[in-house]
Amino acid sequence: MKKIIILFVFSFVCNAAFAQIEKMQAAFMYNFTMLVNWPASYQSGDFVIAVLGSGAINKELEDMAKQKKAGAQTIVIKKIASASEIGNAQMVYVANSAKSKIADVIAKTSSSATLVVTESEGAGKEGSIINFMLVDEKLRFELNESKASAKGLKLAANLIKLGIPVK
């Protein structure tokens, strides 16, 4: 019985920790809307964040979108099942549950000013612009500055300072 209680408590603590990480990721993503400058054609209409994959981040992003705006743009969270559904999204988040589709997302967005955000080891080198990672139990992110520049995205100096450069 004692083992069952310990497992239950451990499971609860782990789930709470993961929910906290996803809440922090959503907060980071909101800040990215202010620290990345998109081309003029991406600065009108809704600010679309496409989400590929599942997880608690979907709810966190939806809650954030109800309360915040990206400048003057209304934030819309669009759940997608494949890269072909990205459309003209300003940002695409690829959850770890969909990491097998990262290459498809990168290929689909190669000629657009779409910020690709991931959470999978090695995704920064694969072509993701921002890749969340845990470093010493803290949420950090890799930043592929050259990829962002090639897509016409201008990154704020504060964002560049916070990111871990992809080499």
Buried (B, 14 or more C-beta within 10 A) or exposed (E): EEEEEEEEEEEEEEEEEEBEBBBBBBBBBBBBBEBBBBEEEBBEEBBBBBBBBEBBBBBBBBEBBEEBEBEEBEBBBBEBEEBEBBEEBBBBBBBBEBBEBBEBBBEBBEEBBBBBBBBBEEBBEBBBBBBBBEEEEEBBBBBBBEBBEEBEBEBBEEBEEBBEEBE
